[in-house]
Amino acid sequence: MLAVIKTGGKQYIVSPGKKIKVEKIDIEEGKSVTFEEVLLINNEGKTIIGEPTIKGASVSGKVLKQDRSEKVIIFKKKPKKRYKVKKGHRQPFTEVEISEIVSK
């Protein structure tokens, strides 16, 4: 069984037992989280497609950790103008382990 969920403006393909990294969610580690925006469910060859979401369907999981990803360097330079800017950025994320997919 697999599903497509939407969270943080992105879509993720999930299945029970899979670990995914999503945009930061303000939930403590060890607590459970429920995703209500389910776009598609595929269960043993039977596919349900939402318009745009499936009513009554949800995906639940457990928050494993809150962390920040690897540093990304942003470097801007304009030749012959003495202009150089160097910035770094670390995007926060939440790691979630999917426990179950519930359809209507």
N, CA, C and O atoms as a DFTB+ gen file, in Angstrom:
416 C
 N C O
     1  1       0.854      -1.174       0.000
     2  2       0.000       0.000       0.000
     3  2       0.897       1.233       0.000
     4  3       1.875       1.312       0.744
     5  1       0.540       2.199      -0.857
     6  2       1.276       3.454      -0.867
     7  2       0.307       4.605      -1.051
     8  3      -0.829       4.420      -1.486
     9  1       0.774       5.789      -0.715
    10  2      -0.052       6.988      -0.829
    11  2       0.830       8.155      -1.233
    12  3       2.049       8.119      -1.067
    13  1       0.196       9.193      -1.766
    14  2       0.878      10.444      -2.083
    15  2       0.258      11.502      -1.182
    16  3      -0.950      11.738      -1.227
    17  1       1.105      12.150      -0.348
    18  2       0.615      13.185       0.555
    19  2       1.223      14.524       0.168
    20  3       2.234      14.593      -0.531
    21  1       0.584      15.577       0.640
    22  2       1.087      16.922       0.389
    23  2       1.290      17.607       1.727
    24  3       0.370      17.675       2.542
    25  1       2.497      18.115       1.956
    26  2       2.801      18.870       3.161
    27  2       3.948      19.816       2.857
    28  3       4.892      19.454       2.154
    29  1       3.867      21.012       3.379
    30  2       4.920      21.995       3.171
    31  2       5.061      22.429       1.728
    32  3       6.139      22.858       1.318
    33  1       3.981      22.326       0.938
    34  2       4.035      22.718      -0.459
    35  2       4.679      21.693      -1.376
    36  3       4.892      21.964      -2.558
    37  1       4.992      20.510      -0.839
    38  2       5.625      19.458      -1.633
    39  2       4.811      18.182      -1.526
    40  3       4.020      18.013      -0.598
    41  1       5.008      17.282      -2.486
    42  2       4.310      16.004      -2.488
    43  2       5.308      14.883      -2.243
    44  3       6.428      14.914      -2.752
    45  1       4.890      13.882      -1.452
    46  2       5.755      12.765      -1.078
    47  2       5.025      11.448      -1.312
    48  3       3.834      11.337      -1.018
    49  1       5.735      10.447      -1.840
    50  2       5.203       9.095      -1.966
    51  2       5.591       8.359      -0.695
    52  3       6.774       8.264      -0.367
    53  1       4.593       7.832       0.027
    54  2       4.856       7.190       1.311
    55  2       4.230       5.800       1.345
    56  3       3.277       5.508       0.622
    57  1       4.783       4.964       2.193
    58  2       4.234       3.645       2.471
    59  2       4.560       3.326       3.933
    60  3       5.500       3.901       4.482
    61  1       3.812       2.431       4.573
    62  2       4.071       2.124       5.988
    63  2       5.506       1.636       6.204
    64  3       6.004       0.778       5.475
    65  1       6.150       2.198       7.216
    66  2       7.529       1.842       7.546
    67  2       8.572       2.720       6.890
    68  3       9.750       2.630       7.235
    69  1       8.177       3.568       5.955
    70  2       9.124       4.421       5.240
    71  2       9.425       5.679       6.061
    72  3       8.537       6.237       6.705
    73  1      10.687       6.115       6.029
    74  2      11.099       7.345       6.700
    75  2      11.254       8.445       5.655
    76  3      11.920       8.252       4.638
    77  1      10.634       9.604       5.911
    78  2      10.716      10.723       4.980
    79  2      11.148      11.978       5.722
    80  3      10.899      12.125       6.919
    81  1      11.797      12.878       4.999
    82  2      12.179      14.182       5.540
    83  2      11.266      15.221       4.899
    84  3      11.286      15.409       3.683
    85  1      10.462      15.896       5.729
    86  2       9.518      16.897       5.239
    87  2       9.923      18.268       5.779
    88  3      10.774      18.380       6.661
    89  1       9.297      19.301       5.232
    90  2       9.530      20.649       5.752
    91  2       9.189      20.667       7.236
    92  3       8.367      19.873       7.695
    93  1       9.814      21.565       7.985
    94  2       9.689      21.597       9.440
    95  2       8.231      21.686       9.887
    96  3       7.461      22.519       9.408
    97  1       7.875      20.789      10.832
    98  2       6.570      20.774      11.484
    99  2       6.824      20.998      12.967
   100  3       7.719      20.374      13.537
   101  1       6.062      21.868      13.597
   102  2       6.272      22.173      15.017
   103  2       5.611      21.131      15.912
   104  3       4.595      21.406      16.551
   105  1       6.192      19.934      15.954
   106  2       5.746      18.848      16.819
   107  2       6.987      18.244      17.456
   108  3       8.008      18.065      16.791
   109  1       6.902      17.931      18.740
   110  2       8.053      17.396      19.465
   111  2       8.417      15.993      18.965
   112  3       7.591      15.281      18.394
   113  1       9.679      15.622      19.199
   114  2      10.159      14.291      18.824
   115  2       9.428      13.241      19.649
   116  3       9.194      13.430      20.843
   117  1       9.071      12.140      19.008
   118  2       8.379      11.056      19.689
   119  2       6.861      11.149      19.609
   120  3       6.173      10.162      19.870
   121  1       6.329      12.302      19.258
   122  2       4.875      12.478      19.146
   123  2       4.419      12.007      17.769
   124  3       5.228      11.833      16.857
   125  1       3.106      11.803      17.636
   126  2       2.570      11.369      16.348
   127  2       2.047      12.560      15.556
   128  3       1.671      13.587      16.120
   129  1       2.034      12.400      14.247
   130  2       1.570      13.450      13.346
   131  2       0.634      12.807      12.324
   132  3       0.837      11.664      11.912
   133  1      -0.405      13.563      11.917
   134  2      -1.361      13.065      10.936
   135  2      -1.395      14.022       9.748
   136  3      -1.530      15.234       9.917
   137  1      -1.270      13.469       8.555
   138  2      -1.342      14.246       7.328
   139  2      -2.728      14.030       6.722
   140  3      -3.079      12.906       6.365
   141  1      -3.514      15.098       6.603
   142  2      -4.889      15.009       6.106
   143  2      -4.973      15.178       4.589
   144  3      -5.936      14.722       3.974
   145  1      -3.985      15.821       3.984
   146  2      -4.012      16.059       2.537
   147  2      -3.429      14.851       1.804
   148  3      -2.233      14.808       1.515
   149  1      -4.282      13.875       1.507
   150  2      -3.879      12.668       0.782
   151  2      -4.383      12.810      -0.651
   152  3      -5.583      12.960      -0.877
   153  1      -3.475      12.764      -1.608
   154  2      -3.826      12.980      -3.007
   155  2      -4.126      11.690      -3.756
   156  3      -4.912      11.698      -4.704
   157  1      -3.511      10.576      -3.345
   158  2      -3.670       9.305      -4.055
   159  2      -3.390       8.162      -3.100
   160  3      -2.501       8.249      -2.253
   161  1      -4.163       7.077      -3.244
   162  2      -3.913       5.853      -2.477
   163  2      -3.942       4.683      -3.452
   164  3      -4.858       4.567      -4.266
   165  1      -2.929       3.812      -3.367
   166  2      -2.875       2.599      -4.183
   167  2      -2.804       1.419      -3.231
   168  3      -1.833       1.262      -2.490
   169  1      -3.859       0.575      -3.256
   170  2      -3.920      -0.569      -2.360
   171  2      -4.169      -1.828      -3.184
   172  3      -5.286      -2.061      -3.645
   173  1      -3.120      -2.645      -3.371
   174  2      -3.201      -3.917      -4.081
   175  2      -3.828      -3.772      -5.465
   176  3      -4.725      -4.534      -5.826
   177  1      -3.357      -2.799      -6.234
   178  2      -3.840      -2.619      -7.593
   179  2      -5.059      -1.717      -7.706
   180  3      -5.392      -1.281      -8.808
   181  1      -5.731      -1.425      -6.606
   182  2      -6.889      -0.534      -6.619
   183  2      -6.405       0.876      -6.294
   184  3      -5.844       1.113      -5.224
   185  1      -6.622       1.812      -7.219
   186  2      -6.122       3.175      -7.064
   187  2      -7.283       4.135      -6.851
   188  3      -8.264       4.124      -7.593
   189  1      -7.150       4.966      -5.819
   190  2      -8.121       6.023      -5.540
   191  2      -7.411       7.350      -5.746
   192  3      -6.382       7.615      -5.124
   193  1      -7.961       8.183      -6.620
   194  2      -7.360       9.483      -6.909
   195  2      -8.274      10.567      -6.364
   196  3      -9.482      10.547      -6.602
   197  1      -7.696      11.516      -5.632
   198  2      -8.479      12.598      -5.051
   199  2      -8.729      13.716      -6.033
   200  3      -8.049      13.841      -7.051
   201  1      -9.726      14.532      -5.706
   202  2     -10.079      15.660      -6.564
   203  2     -10.200      16.929      -5.749
   204  3     -11.349      17.322      -5.545
   205  1      -9.229      17.609      -5.268
   206  2      -7.803      17.300      -5.328
   207  2      -7.336      16.366      -4.209
   208  3      -6.279      15.747      -4.331
   209  1      -8.120      16.250      -3.101
   210  2      -7.726      15.342      -2.024
   211  2      -8.804      14.289      -1.828
   212  3      -9.928      14.441      -2.307
   213  1      -8.454      13.218      -1.119
   214  2      -9.398      12.146      -0.818
   215  2     -10.043      12.465       0.523
   216  3      -9.356      12.613       1.534
   217  1     -11.360      12.570       0.522
   218  2     -12.085      12.901       1.750
   219  2     -12.068      11.706       2.701
   220  3     -12.344      10.579       2.291
   221  1     -11.746      11.953       3.960
   222  2     -11.739      10.895       4.961
   223  2     -10.463      10.088       5.030
   224  3     -10.335       9.225       5.899
   225  1      -9.522      10.336       4.154
   226  2      -8.257       9.592       4.155
   227  2      -7.210      10.360       4.941
   228  3      -7.211      11.591       4.962
   229  1      -6.313       9.619       5.592
   230  2      -5.232      10.260       6.339
   231  2      -4.042       9.316       6.417
   232  3      -4.171       8.102       6.262
   233  1      -2.894       9.903       6.657
   234  2      -1.654       9.152       6.842
   235  2      -1.076       9.577       8.175
   236  3      -0.899      10.769       8.426
   237  1      -0.782       8.620       9.027
   238  2      -0.220       8.956      10.332
   239  2       1.199       8.424      10.450
   240  3       1.574       7.441       9.812
   241  1       1.969       9.097      11.277
   242  2       3.363       8.713      11.463
   243  2       3.891       9.231      12.782
   244  3       3.181       9.896      13.536
   245  1       5.135       8.922      13.049
   246  2       5.792       9.313      14.297
   247  2       6.983      10.193      13.962
   248  3       7.763       9.874      13.064
   249  1       7.125      11.304      14.684
   250  2       8.235      12.224      14.459
   251  2       9.488      11.607      15.086
   252  3       9.525      11.349      16.288
   253  1      10.510      11.375      14.262
   254  2      11.757      10.792      14.754
   255  2      12.737      11.858      15.229
   256  3      13.334      11.724      16.297
   257  1      12.905      12.925      14.429
   258  2      13.819      13.979      14.858
   259  2      13.542      15.290      14.133
   260  3      12.978      15.324      13.039
   261  1      13.965      16.367      14.792
   262  2      13.951      17.710      14.216
   263  2      15.415      18.081      14.005
   264  3      16.212      18.012      14.941
   265  1      15.771      18.469      12.799
   266  2      17.182      18.746      12.521
   267  2      17.284      19.765      11.393
   268  3      16.279      20.266      10.888
   269  1      18.514      20.055      11.015
   270  2      18.768      20.934       9.874
   271  2      19.644      20.189       8.877
   272  3      20.513      19.405       9.260
   273  1      19.406      20.442       7.595
   274  2      20.131      19.730       6.545
   275  2      21.543      20.291       6.392
   276  3      21.948      21.203       7.114
   277  1      22.277      19.732       5.445
   278  2      23.646      20.165       5.176
   279  2      23.678      21.622       4.747
   280  3      22.704      22.142       4.202
   281  1      24.799      22.271       4.995
   282  2      24.937      23.680       4.638
   283  2      25.078      23.853       3.132
   284  3      25.808      23.116       2.468
   285  1      24.365      24.840       2.612
   286  2      24.441      25.206       1.202
   287  2      25.100      26.573       1.135
   288  3      24.680      27.492       1.837
   289  1      26.123      26.726       0.305
   290  2      26.839      27.990       0.171
   291  2      26.266      28.774      -1.001
   292  3      26.133      28.252      -2.108
   293  1      25.926      30.039      -0.742
   294  2      25.453      30.951      -1.778
   295  2      26.559      31.980      -1.993
   296  3      26.899      32.719      -1.069
   297  1      27.119      32.039      -3.184
   298  2      28.216      32.956      -3.476
   299  2      27.857      33.792      -4.687
   300  3      27.565      33.262      -5.759
   301  1      27.882      35.112      -4.507
   302  2      27.597      36.041      -5.605
   303  2      28.835      36.878      -5.866
   304  3      29.518      37.302      -4.933
   305  1      29.124      37.115      -7.147
   306  2      30.293      37.907      -7.499
   307  2      30.014      38.654      -8.793
   308  3      29.439      38.106      -9.733
   309  1      30.427      39.903      -8.824
   310  2      30.355      40.693     -10.048
   311  2      31.780      41.062     -10.426
   312  3      32.458      41.778      -9.688
   313  1      32.236      40.573     -11.580
   314  2      33.627      40.833     -11.954
   315  2      33.903      42.320     -12.186
   316  3      33.057      43.060     -12.689
   317  1      35.104      42.727     -11.806
   318  2      35.611      44.098     -11.995
   319  2      34.856      45.146     -11.196
   320  3      35.021      46.338     -11.454
   321  1      34.026      44.741     -10.225
   322  2      33.243      45.701      -9.440
   323  2      33.529      45.607      -7.937
   324  3      32.929      46.338      -7.149
   325  1      34.436      44.716      -7.537
   326  2      34.784      44.506      -6.139
   327  2      33.558      44.110      -5.302
   328  3      33.420      44.525      -4.151
   329  1      32.688      43.316      -5.888
   330  2      31.474      42.876      -5.201
   331  2      31.521      41.369      -5.019
   332  3      31.517      40.619      -5.996
   333  1      31.565      40.924      -3.765
   334  2      31.522      39.506      -3.439
   335  2      30.667      39.341      -2.187
   336  3      30.843      40.069      -1.210
   337  1      29.741      38.383      -2.218
   338  2      28.911      38.082      -1.064
   339  2      28.887      36.565      -0.897
   340  3      28.605      35.829      -1.843
   341  1      29.185      36.114       0.312
   342  2      29.151      34.685       0.605
   343  2      28.195      34.468       1.776
   344  3      28.361      35.063       2.841
   345  1      27.193      33.610       1.569
   346  2      26.205      33.296       2.606
   347  2      26.062      31.789       2.705
   348  3      26.311      31.064       1.742
   349  1      25.666      31.336       3.857
   350  2      25.375      29.923       4.066
   351  2      23.953      29.760       4.542
   352  3      23.381      30.670       5.143
   353  1      23.376      28.591       4.273
   354  2      21.992      28.330       4.680
   355  2      21.835      26.864       5.037
   356  3      22.325      25.986       4.326
   357  1      21.142      26.598       6.154
   358  2      20.803      25.231       6.546
   359  2      19.296      25.161       6.718
   360  3      18.741      25.812       7.603
   361  1      18.633      24.383       5.884
   362  2      17.175      24.274       5.902
   363  2      16.728      23.333       7.011
   364  3      17.207      22.201       7.077
   365  1      15.814      23.773       7.895
   366  2      15.298      22.861       8.929
   367  2      14.331      21.838       8.327
   368  3      13.604      22.142       7.381
   369  1      14.332      20.617       8.888
   370  2      13.424      19.572       8.421
   371  2      12.963      18.731       9.597
   372  3      13.533      18.793      10.686
   373  1      11.924      17.945       9.361
   374  2      11.397      17.000      10.338
   375  2      11.427      15.621       9.694
   376  3      10.923      15.436       8.586
   377  1      12.020      14.652      10.391
   378  2      12.041      13.287       9.884
   379  2      10.873      12.518      10.497
   380  3      10.715      12.480      11.717
   381  1      10.058      11.906       9.639
   382  2       8.847      11.210      10.067
   383  2       8.884       9.775       9.559
   384  3       9.237       9.522       8.407
   385  1       8.512       8.829      10.439
   386  2       8.357       7.435      10.025
   387  2       6.866       7.163       9.879
   388  3       6.107       7.349      10.830
   389  1       6.444       6.727       8.706
   390  2       5.038       6.492       8.423
   391  2       4.601       5.199       9.085
   392  3       5.241       4.162       8.915
   393  1       3.495       5.258       9.850
   394  2       3.029       4.053      10.544
   395  2       1.829       3.419       9.857
   396  3       1.777       2.197       9.719
   397  1       0.849       4.234       9.416
   398  2      -0.298       3.643       8.756
   399  2      -0.961       4.606       7.780
   400  3      -0.850       5.826       7.899
   401  1      -1.655       4.016       6.810
   402  2      -2.413       4.768       5.815
   403  2      -3.876       4.356       5.965
   404  3      -4.214       3.179       5.842
   405  1      -4.739       5.337       6.231
   406  2      -6.151       5.053       6.456
   407  2      -6.954       5.655       5.314
   408  3      -6.864       6.854       5.052
   409  1      -7.739       4.825       4.632
   410  2      -8.628       5.337       3.588
   411  2     -10.061       5.235       4.099
   412  3     -10.325       4.595       5.117
   413  1     -10.963       5.861       3.394
   414  2     -12.362       5.865       3.839
   415  2     -12.997       4.556       3.672
   416  3     -14.173       4.394       3.999
